[in-house]
């Protein structure tokens, strides 16, 4: 008890941890393996898998420590949560700028098409996907998931754990359907990432968004497990709040993707 009380101050001073260093090494291993694999080295795939496994392992133990600090040691006071909330917002701003780069590339190429792609947009020989089929359905699904995750948030604020669980389950199911439909869309697409600048911009932007959907789904699933184990209360649920912030960011980015790339860029 004395250890817990000694940490009840307004500063985020956590115990020394080896996980940042190990995560950095895992990231280096992952990227090195990816580069080796892309350049034809057979061993590169093994290094890539090792790096991915190391990252997943590090994520588990690091998040375990954060959960322990927040839930059982009482280190995440209201002041600490305010600082962490600001950190999550700044992280999302950096993610926004990440996608700005893809939109910049897309509009740079589409607003003034070069002669080597036929001087038109979409380029000559590219048959764009119809925005009114899977893309529109995925838009409805993702916006619906934003509503269900907001429902889960309001439920936990009201102390209604049961309905918060239901809201998270609905959100995760909708996210899984979105990912499955996007995978089907990729399989049926009449062009690839190698088909001119259109294919590169399309698959880079939508693919990285799909990766963010997958990360957000894992984030929400972890929150669901924590909610099952009674880690969240009406006053103490920053982990869930951070996941909801991230999910709304994913929703908004998809709206821009749908309007700019699927609708405007495909006509």
Beta strands, then each sheet from edge to edge (+ up, - down):
end
